[in-house]
Amino acid sequence: MQESDVLACLQWVVDQNDPDTADSSEYVGVVDTGKLGLAGHSQGGGAVIKAGDGEPNGLFITATIPMNPYGPSWVNPENQDGPMMLIGGSEDTTTPTSSFRAVFDAITSEDGKGGLLAELEGGTHNSEAWGVDPETGDTLKFDGAREHNFGEYQEVTELWWEFHLNGNARSGPQLVDLLDGAPWKTEPDDFGDLLQR
């Protein structure tokens, strides 16, 4: 998956909202095109980072969530349109937190849009995104992964979206509380200012 794929999917959603281009779509008039978010896991997470400035489509990306992101190179990640929540696992040997450290440093730099890094203690590359069979250690297949529903990642991502996309001011303090301590470790330690209205 590449950033062009992510933006093509997002453009499709935006187009489905327009009655002039998709009058029979169930999404007509449903999408708030002024509040767009991108999320992805692994290579999809890397593509989300690269697509977070909305270019070349010219879309404004309100916020992003790359989970266990993979990318062979990070080109100007500080150019995000909005803040980013990077999620990783302390036991991820495929894309350890150190592998996307440069992204976090860039988005929290003076030129960056800000964000936070949330690391799940004991989390692996697939443990939350897909789920792992506790007996075999194998990554769950389709039905099992659907029931797993992103495990520990689910609530934190929902609160991030509630705050940034739905304007729910209460979700900010709830997310701060949820990430304040085990099994999570965050950078910066105090990121409450990022989640205030």
C-alpha positions, 0 to 999 in steps of 0.5 A: 500500500502506498500513499496514493492508494490511501488518498484514492480511497479517501477521494472516493469517499469524498466523491460519494458524498457529492450528489452531483457525482454519486446521486445514488450513493448511501454516503451522499450528504453523510461525510463531513469533508471538512473533518477527514481522518486517516488510519492504517496499520503496518504498511498502511500506517506508513502510507497514512504518514506519507498521505497526511498532507493530503497532497497531491489531491489537495484534501485537508487531513484533520488528524491521523493514526498510524499503527505500528507503521512501516516505511522504508523512508520518511519524507517530510513527515512534519508536513502533516495537515493535522496532529498524529497519534502514533501507536506501537507495541513494546515487543514489536520486532517488525516495526519497533517504536525506534523505527518510526522515531524520526516521524515522532520527532518531526511532528513534534518539532517546531514546524510539525503539527504535534502529536503523541506516541502511545506504546502498548506494553507487551504489544507486538506487530499484530497482537492488537491489529489482528489478534493472536491465538493464545494457544498457538501464538498465530495471528488470527484469521478473518473472523477472529480478527473481526471479533478481536476488533483492534483490541487495546487500540480500539478505545484509544483510536475511537477517543482520538477520532471523537475529539478531532473529527466529532468535536467532542471535548470530553473525549480529550480528557478521557483519552488522557486518562486512558493512556495515563499509565499501564499498559500504556507509555506515552511521549510526551508524558504530558500531552493534555494540551494537545487534547483541549478545546 
